[in-house]
Amino acid sequence: MRVLVLGGGALGRSVAESLRGEFEVTIIEKDEVRARALEEGGFNVVQGDFSYTATLLKAGIDRAELVIITTMDVETVKKTVYVVRSNNKDVPILTVLPDDVSAENLLEEIREAYEADVKVDYAVSPRSALKDAIIRSVERIGESKNANLLVRKLKELKSKGDSLLILMHDNPDPDAIASATALSAIAGTIGLKTQIVYGGEITHHENRAFVNLLGVDIKRVSPGSYELKRYPFIALVDCQPNGNLTTLEQSDYDRIKIIIDHHQVLQHLQELIPDDAFIDIRPDVHSASSIMAEYLRTLNMPVSQLLATALFYGVYIDTKKFSKLSHVDLKAIEFLAGNVDYELLDKIEYPDISTETAEILAKAIMNRRIYKNVVISNVGFITNRDAIAESADFLLRLEGITTVLVFGIVDDRIEISARTRDVRVNIGAALREAFGDIGSGGGHAQSGGARIPLGLFKLAKDKNSLLRLAEEAITEKFLEALKVKEG
């Protein structure tokens, strides 16, 4: 890009020095001695008054792709803007202005003085520039604070032991898996040995593809198992105690030393875990992967293509395909995007669907019941829990449907997944209201889940009776929570 820097004083020289090498920079300087000094410093210099057409033409104003005016003399700026526009009406102009002069005032004065409508693309005042620089510095300090505290905690743990268990929620999704992998990478630089574990199932075909294609090393563990007990320290990623996490026993809580999550803080969290635990929970951020990407960026850690791809997909999934983004999510995308294997990403997002998942989707379609704009579907006795969520996602695409609930019976419990695109409905709150007294339920505004122990339903004579009783109870409670009448 061809850049003209108008003025070779302290500011102009500093700007040209910063741009030199990456851009083709020419300085216009009126003072002969200063112009000679700039030339001796290796700059391309045109000596002359930059507010005159002849000087600008000599410097190549017709080919310039950016003009930077570095003087704060308002009269000179007005004349220069007019002359630049007379010779190149499209080139972007960036000018420095005194604090008491706005770009609007400048253009109005040019209009009155020269009877011409011109534009200045960018105007910077020292005060606003200083304010912006301070804000950026504060943001960087804030970003690095959490990362540095995490590293300090990891070093503290390393001084007391050599291993760390990284635990995800029971049925980990790409966001949890990617975040755990990133934490493992950071802990590895401190010298800690890590193991990533979970307690449930990974049955969603996209999640299985994610693990397999990225070669993520994770293990399934059971409550009270040796694999859980043998590690001196535990880190929770994308989960909190008593949430979607049944692996830990009460006696394990004292070993929780790190919690990184983007969901709402659970009540009495501080009472459950040690006072010295590192906690970074940010409900305003939409994915744990974004928080981990911030750590990696501010720590200047090298990120492999596989890890970048994993984190990028984690952000993609948990932000609903980039439809909900905080500034932390945006910075994560910017940081990761250039290092992503997009062919691999495509394979993860569109893997082959299993026969079992296809059969459950078919059941969800065939067994659907419609109540106004709400669909409730029973997929029966299944082993693939994640297919319930996939079925809910699929049914939400039906024309005229705004809210969906799908349930199935897995082992000794009823698993429920719900989705909505009705802005008047908070599906997480509805599930909590409907099933909180007989099980557990919750989630976000547009998606959520619930789990109900079979309990009294086991008194049913046979499986068909059990399904019928469950469907009646679930339908009644869910529609009541949505304030929708059956019929």
N, C-alpha and C positions, 0 to 999 in steps of 0.2 A: 504494500500500500504506500502511495506517495503522500508524504506529510509535509506541509509547509509550517514551520514554527516562526511566527512573526515576533521578533525580538530576541536578542542574544544575551540578555542580562542573566542574573542568577537563576531566575525561574525558567527562562527559555532554554538556557544551557542544560539545566537539570532535567527538563522534560526531554530535550533532544538526546541527552546521554542515556536516559531510560529506554527510549524508543530505538536507538541506533542498533543495528544488527538485525532486528526483526522487521523494521520498516525502512523504506527509502526516505530519509529525512533531509530536508534543506532548511537552513536557518537564514532568515533575512535580518540583517543588522545594519543600522544606520551609521553607527560610530566606526570609523575606519580602524582605529587601534584595536577595538574589541573584535571587529570582524577578522582582523589578521590573527589575533590570538586564537580565535575559534578555528580558523583554518589550520593553524599550527597544531591544534588539538585533534586534527583529523576529521573535522566536520566539513560537510559541503555547505558553503556559505555564499550568499549573494549580498554584496554590500550596497545599501541604498535605503531609501525611505519606503517602508512597506505600505504606506497609505497612498502611494502613487501607482498608477496603472503601469507605467514603464518598468518599474522595479518588479511588480508582480508578474508581468509578462516574461521578464528575464528569468524569473525563478520558476516559470512553468505553471502559472496559475490555471491555465486551460487544461492541464493534465493532472492537477492536484486532486487527491481523493479525501483529504482532510486539511482544514486550515485551523491552526491554533494561535489565538491572539493572546500574548502574555503581558501586555501593558495594561495598567488600570487607569490610565488617563482617559476619561470618558469621551472627550472631544476627539481624541485620536481613534478610539474604538469605533465611534459613530462613523467617522470618515472612512475608516478601513473597511468596515462591514459594507458600506455602500459601494466602495470601489471594487471589493472582492465580488460582490453580487453582480456588478456591472460587467464583470469579465467571466464569471462562472456562476450561473444562477442555481446550480444544483449541488455544488460541493458543500458538505457539512462544515459548519463553522462552530468552533468551541472557543469561547472567550472568557477571560477573567473579568469580573466586575467588582467594584467596591461594595461593601456591605450595605450601603444605603441606596444602591441603585438596582432596580429589578430589570429583568429582561424585557418585561412589558413596557416599562418607562423608557428604556433604551430605544426600542423599536418605534415608539410613539415620537420620540425626539428626532429620530432619523427621518420619519415620515414628514414631520413638520419642516425639517431643515432641507431635505432634498426632494420632497414631494414624490417619494417612492415607497412602495410597500416591499419590505425585505424581511427575511427571517434569519434568526440565529437559532441553531439547532440545540446548542448546549451552552449554558451560562453557569459559571462557578464563582461563588464569593468565598473569600478566606474563612469567614465565620462558618458558613454551611459546610465547607470542605473540612474544616477542623472538627465540626460536630460529627460529620459522617465518619471521619477517621477514628474518632473516639468511640463511637458506637460499634464500629467494626472491631476495634481492639477489645472492647468489653465482650462482644460476642465470642471472639476467639478465646479470651480468657475463660469465659463460661464453659465453652466447649472443652477446652483442655483440662479444666478443673476436674470434671468427672473422670476423664481418662486417666489423669495422674493419680487421683484417689484410688481408682481400680488397680493401677500398677502398684501403688504403695501397699494396698491390701494383699495382692498376690505375693509381693516380696515378703510381707509379714508372715503369710502362710508358709512360704518356702523356708523361712527360718525355723519353723516348727515342725514341718513335715515335707514330704517330697511328692505328694499326690493330691489330686482334686477330682472329685466326682461331679460331673456336670449333668444335672437332671432336668429333663423337659417334662411337659405335661403328658398325661397318659397316652393320648393319641396325637403325637406331634405332627405338625404341619410344616411346610417349607420354611416359614418364618422362624419357628422354634429350632428346626434342624440347622438352618444356616447360622442363626445366632449362636447356638451352642458350638458350632464348628469354629466360628470366629473367636469366641472366648477361649477355646482350646488352643488356637493359634497364638493368642496373646499370652496365655499362661505358659505356653511352651518357650517363649522368649525369656521367661523368668527362670526356667529350669524345672517347672512343675510337670509331672506326668499326669495326664488326664484320661478320663474315660467318660464318654457321653452315653447316657442311658435313658430309658423311658419304661413305663410300666404297663402300657396297654397294647394296642395293635396299630400297625400301619397298613391299612387295607385300601385306602383311596388309591386308585391306579396312578394318578399323577404323583402322589407322594411316594409311592414305591419306585416309580421311574426316577424321581428326584434323587432318592437315596442311591439307587443302583448306578445311574449314569454319572453321578458326581463322586461315587466311590466313598461315601461318608461312612466312617467307622462308628456305628452305634450298636448298643446292646439292649435287649429287653431284660428287665429285672423284676423280681417279685418282692413284696413287702417282707422285711425281716431276713432277706437273703444275705449270704456272705458277701456278695458283690456290693451290696449297699453298706454293710456294716464295716467292711475292711478299710474304707477310705476315711481319713481323719477329718476331711473338710468337704462340704457340699456347696455347690453353686446352683441356684435355680434360675433358669432362663426361660422367659416367656410364660412364667407361671408364678404362683405364690402359694404358700401353705394353705390347705383347706379349699383351694380352688379346684380346677380340673386336674387334681393331683392326688391319687389314692395310694401312691407307692410308699410314702413316708409314714412312719409311726411317730407318735408323740415323742418318743425317746430319741428320735433322729434330729429333732429341731435344733438342739444345741450345737450341732455340727454345721448348720447353715451359716455360711460366712459371706455369701454374695447372692444378691437378688437383682436381676435386671429384667424389667418388664415394661410393657406399654399399656397395660390394662389398669383399670381403677384400683386404687389401693384397698386391699381387704381390711375389714374392720379388725381391730386388736392385733394388727400385724406386729407391732413393736412388743406386744406381750408374748408372742409366740416364738420369737427368735432372739439370739444373743444381742446385747446392746452394741457390740463392736462390729456387727455385720455391715458390709458395704451394701447400700441400697440405692438403686437408681431406677425409680418407677416414674414414667412420664405418660400420663393418660392423654396428653395433647399430641403425642407422636403416634402415628398409626401403625408402626411395625417395630418390633424389637431389632430387626435387621438394620433399620436406619440408625438406631442408637449404637449398634456395634460398628457400623460403617463410620460413624463419627469418631469413635475411639481409634479405629485404625488410621483414619485421616489425620487426626490431631497428634497421634503418636508417631506419624511418618513411617508406619510399618509397611513393608512390601506386601502386596496382596496378590496371591496367585490368581490365574484366570478362573480356576474352578471355584475358589472362594468368592471371587467377585461375581461370578455367575449365580452362585447359590444365594448370596445376599441380595442381588438384584431381583431374583425371582421371589425371594421372601418379601421384599418391599412390594413387588408387583401384586402378589396374592393378597397381602393383608391391607393394601390400600385400594382394594377392589379395582384392580387393573389401572392404577394411578388416578382413580377418580376422586380420592380423598387424600390430600397431601398437606402436611405441615411443612414449615420451612426446614425442619430437620430431615424429613423425607425427601424434599427437593434436593438438598445438599448431598444426600446419600446417592440419589440417582445420578447427579452430576459427577460425583466422585467415582462411581462404579462403572458408568456406562461405557467408557472407552476401553475397558478391560474384560468385557463380557463375551463369552462364546455364544453367539446368537443362534448358530445351528444346533448346539446342544440345548439351548433354551427352548427351541421349537420342538425338539424331541421330548423334552420334559412336559411341555404344556399339552401336547397332542399324542400321548402314548396310545398303544393299542388297548382297547377296553376288554376286561376279562368277561368270560361267559357268565359268571355269577353276577357281576355288576349289571350286565345287560338284562339278565332275568329279573333282577330286583327293580330295575327301571321299568320293565314291562309290567310287573306287579303294581308299581306305583301308579302307572297310567290306568290300568284296568280297574284298580280298586278305589280310584279317586271318588270322593263325594264333594259336591259343590254346594256351598251355602252363600248365596249372593256372589261376592267376588272373592270368597275364601275357599281354598281347596284343602281337604283333609284326606290323607291316604294311609292305608295300613298295608305294609309289605310283608307282614307275617313273621314267621320264625326264620332268622337269618344268622349268618356268622360274620358277614362283612358289614361292620358298623358304618364305615365311611360311605357305603353306597346309599345310606339314608340321606346324608347331606347332599350327595350328588343328585338323588331323586328330587329333593326339595328344590335345588337349583334348576333342574330341568322343568319341573311343573310350573315354576314361576314364569316361565316363558310362554305359557298358554295365554291366548288372547282373552282379555277381560278379567284375568286373575291378578290380584294385587298382593295376596297373602297366602302362604302355603305352610302346612304342617304335615310332615311325614313321620310315621313311627313304625318301629319293628321291635321284636323281642329277641334279645341277644343274651344267651345264658339265662341268668336269673333276674333280669331287669328289662325294663322297657326303655329303649333309646329313642329320643325325639329330636328332630331337627326342623327348624322353622325359618322362613324367609319372608320378607315383605318389600314392596316398593311403594307402599302407601306412606306418604310423609306424615300422616296423622297417627301412625302406629309406631310404637317403640316395642319391637318384638321381644327384646331381652326382658323388658319390664313385664310384658304380657305373660311370658313363660314363667317368670318368677312368681307372679301373682297366681297363675293357674296351677302350678305344680309345686310351689315352694313348701306347701304344708304336707305333701305326701312324698316328696322326693327333693330334687334340686332342679333349678332352672335359672337361666339368665342369658346374657350375651350383649350384643350391641343393638343399636336402633334398628338395623336392617336384617340382622341374622343372629341366631342364637340356638341353644340346645337345652335339653332337659333329660333327666334320668330318673326313673321311678323303679324302686324295688318291686318285684312281683307281689310279695307280701300276701294280702288277702286274695289277690287274683288267682293264686294257686289253688284256691278252694273250688275253682271251676271243674266240672266233670271231665272235660276233655279239652283238647287244644282249640277246637272251634269255639267252644263256649268261652274259653279264656280270651281269645281274640275279640269276640263280640263284646264281652264285658269291658275289656280295655278300651276298645274303640268308643263305646258309649260314654265311659267316664272321661276319656281324653277330649272327645268332641264337646261334651257339655262344659267342661272346665275351660277349654280354650276359647270357645265362642263366648262364654260368659266374660272372660277377661277382655276379649275384643269388643264386648257389648254388641254382639251380633246374635240375632234370634234364629233358631233352627226353623226349617220349614221351606 
